[in-house]
């Protein structure tokens, strides 16, 4: 795994002022905060996706909920092919 450049700078800065433990504490706090933020955003995305699938797609469009994975995967494939073709032309 590649370390975060900012974490390395904080560790070196802590060592430079003679408090390496302080740099380690700052990096651990940063890592825990980042992990908490990513987990929270992931849970919000999953929860909002379920609500969206139940309320909007299932009721208004009358699409079976099993069609959502096919639609999203098709969208990703089409965008990927489009980006690949665009990069080949340039």
N, C-alpha and C positions, 0 to 999 in steps of 0.2 A: 504494500500500500504506500502511496505517496503522501507525505505529510503536508499539511496546509502551510503555505508560505508564511501566512500571518502568525501561525502557531510557532513556527521556527523563530521568527523575529521576536515574538514575546519571550520565548525561552532564552534566546541570546541576550535580550535586553535585561531580563531578570538576572542572568549570570553576570552581566556587565556591571550591574549595580551591587553585586554581592549578595543577592537574594534569589537564588535559583529556585527555592521552594515557592516563592511568590509567583514566579513565572509558571511553574507547574500548576499551582492552584488556579491561576487565570486561564490557562489552557483547558483544564478540566471543567471549569465553570462554563467556558465558551462551548465546549463539546456537549455538555449536558443541556445547555440552553438551546443549541442548534438541534439536538436530537428531540427535545420536547416540542420545538416549533414544527419540525418535520412530521412528527407523529400527529400533532394537532391538525395540521393542514391535511394530512392523509385521511384522518377520520372525518373531517369536514367534507372532503371531496367524496368519500364513499357514502356518507350519509345523504349528501345533497343529490348524488346520483340515484340513490334508491328512491328518494322523494320525487325526483323528476320523472323517473321511469314509472312510478305508480300514478302520479297525478296527471301529468301532461300526456305522455306517450300512450299509456294504456287506455285512457278515457277519451281523449279528444281525437287522436289519430286512429284509434281502434287497431293498433298494431300489436301483434303478440309480443310479449316481453322477450321471447327467445330470439327475436330479430335484432335486438340491440347489439349483441356481440358481432353479428355478421355485418351490420351497418358500420359500426365503428372500425372493425378490422378492414373493411373495404375502403373506408375513408383514409386510413393510414397507408394502405397499399397504393391507392391512387396518388396521394400526396408524395409518397416516396418515389414512385415512378416519375412523377412530374419533376421533382427536384433532381433526380438522376438525369433525365433528359435535358433539363435546363443546364446542368453542369457540363454535359457533353457538348452542347452547342457553343457554350462560351469557351 
